[in-house]
């Protein structure tokens, strides 16, 4: 279990970078709208925003999964050391 948790956490840099993409794409759409750019620009930023939402959801699932594995391995070690 601990090895699986470490394996998931070893990709943390990539996961965080992927998770950070969402707000950047969302801000690009807002800037395009406030600058009153052409409609096609807003369509493009909307597609990028949808991708950003997907990557954010994937990143959150990955973070939750690694946290569960880490907590499970810590509880297993506690149980072993406490003799429960």
Contact map, one row per residue, 1 for C-alpha under 8 A:
111110000000000000000000000000000000000000000000000000000000000000001101100000000000
111111000000000000000000000000000000000000000000000000000000000000001100100000000000
111111100000000000000000000000000000000000000000000000000000000000000000000000000000
111111110000000000000000000000000000000000000000000000000000000000001000000000000000
111111111000000000000000000000000000000000000000000000000000000001101100000000000000
011111111100000000000000000000000000000000000000000000000000000000000100000000000000
001111111110000000000000000000000000000000000000000000000000000000000000000000000000
000111111111000000000000000000000000000000000000000000000000010001000000000000000000
000011111111000000000000000000000000000000000000000000000000000001000000000000000000
000001111111100000000000000000000000000000000000000000000000000000000000000000000000
000000111111111000000000000000000000000000000000000000000000000000000000000000000000
000000011111111100000000000000000000000000000000000000000000000000000000000000000000
000000000111111110000000000000000000000000000000000000000000000000000000000000000000
000000000011111111000000000000000000000000000000000000000000000000000000000000000000
000000000011111111100000000000000000000000000000000000000010010000000000000000000000
000000000001111111110000000000000000000000000000000000000010000000000000000000000000
000000000000111111111000000000000000000000000000000000000000000000000000000000000000
000000000000011111111100000000000000000000000000000000110010000000000000000000000000
000000000000001111111100000000000000000000000000000100111111000000000000000000000000
000000000000000111111111000000000000000000000000000000010000000000000000000000000000
000000000000000011111111100000000000000000000000000100110000000000000000000000000000
000000000000000001111111110000000000000000000000101110110000000000000000000000000000
000000000000000000011111111000000000000000000000000100000000000000000000000000000000
000000000000000000011111111100000000000000000000000000000000000000000000000000000000
000000000000000000001111111110000000000000001001100100000000000000000000000000000000
000000000000000000000111111111000000000000001101100100000000000000000000000000000000
000000000000000000000011111111100000000000000000000000000000000000000000000000000000
000000000000000000000001111111110000000000001000000000000000000000000000000000000000
000000000000000000000000111111111000000001001100100000000000000000000000000000000000
000000000000000000000000011111111100000000000000000000000000000000000000000000000000
000000000000000000000000001111111110000000000000000000000000000000000000000000000000
000000000000000000000000000111111111100011001000000000000000000000000000000000000000
000000000000000000000000000011111111100001000000000000000000000000000000000000000000
000000000000000000000000000001111111100000000000000000000000000000000000000000000000
000000000000000000000000000000111111100000000000000000000000000000000000000000000000
000000000000000000000000000000011111110000000000000000000000000000000000000000000000
000000000000000000000000000000011111111011000000000000000000000000000000000000000000
000000000000000000000000000000000001111111000000000000000000000000000000000000000000
000000000000000000000000000000000000111111100000000000000000000000000000000000000000
000000000000000000000000000000000000011111110000000000000000000000000000000000000000
000000000000000000000000000000010000111111111000000000000000000000000000000000000000
000000000000000000000000000010011000111111111100000000000000000000000000000000000000
000000000000000000000000000000000000001111111110000000000000000000000000000000000000
000000000000000000000000000000000000000111111111000000000000000000000000000000000000
000000000000000000000000110110010000000011111111100000000000000000000000000000000000
000000000000000000000000010010000000000001111111110000000000000000000000000000000000
000000000000000000000000000000000000000000111111111000000000000000000000000000000000
000000000000000000000000110000000000000000011111111100000000000000000000000000000000
000000000000000000000100110010000000000000001111111110000000000000000000000000000000
000000000000000000000000000000000000000000000111111111000000000000000000000000000000
000000000000000000000100000000000000000000000011111111100000000000000000000000000000
000000000000000000101110110000000000000000000001111111110000000000000000000000000000
000000000000000000000100000000000000000000000000111111111000000000000000000000000000
000000000000000000000000000000000000000000000000011111111100000000000000000000000000
000000000000000001101100000000000000000000000000001111111110000000000000000000000000
000000000000000001111100000000000000000000000000000111111111000000000000000000000000
000000000000000000100000000000000000000000000000000011111111100000000000000000000000
000000000000000000100000000000000000000000000000000001111111110000000000000000000000
000000000000001101100000000000000000000000000000000000111111111000000000000000000000
000000000000000000100000000000000000000000000000000000011111111100000000000000000000
000000000000000000000000000000000000000000000000000000001111111110000000000000000000
000000010000001000000000000000000000000000000000000000000111111111000000000000000000
000000000000000000000000000000000000000000000000000000000011111111100000000000000000
000000000000000000000000000000000000000000000000000000000001111111110000000000000000
000000000000000000000000000000000000000000000000000000000000111111111000000000000000
000010011000000000000000000000000000000000000000000000000000011111111100000000000000
000010000000000000000000000000000000000000000000000000000000001111111110000000000000
000000000000000000000000000000000000000000000000000000000000000111111111000000000000
110110000000000000000000000000000000000000000000000000000000000011111111100000000000
110011000000000000000000000000000000000000000000000000000000000001111111110000000000
000000000000000000000000000000000000000000000000000000000000000000111111111000000000
100000000000000000000000000000000000000000000000000000000000000000011111111100000000
110000000000000000000000000000000000000000000000000000000000000000001111111110000000
000000000000000000000000000000000000000000000000000000000000000000000111111111000000
000000000000000000000000000000000000000000000000000000000000000000000011111111100000
000000000000000000000000000000000000000000000000000000000000000000000001111111110000
000000000000000000000000000000000000000000000000000000000000000000000000111111111000
000000000000000000000000000000000000000000000000000000000000000000000000011111111100
000000000000000000000000000000000000000000000000000000000000000000000000001111111111
000000000000000000000000000000000000000000000000000000000000000000000000000111111111
000000000000000000000000000000000000000000000000000000000000000000000000000011111111
000000000000000000000000000000000000000000000000000000000000000000000000000001111111
000000000000000000000000000000000000000000000000000000000000000000000000000000111111
000000000000000000000000000000000000000000000000000000000000000000000000000000111111
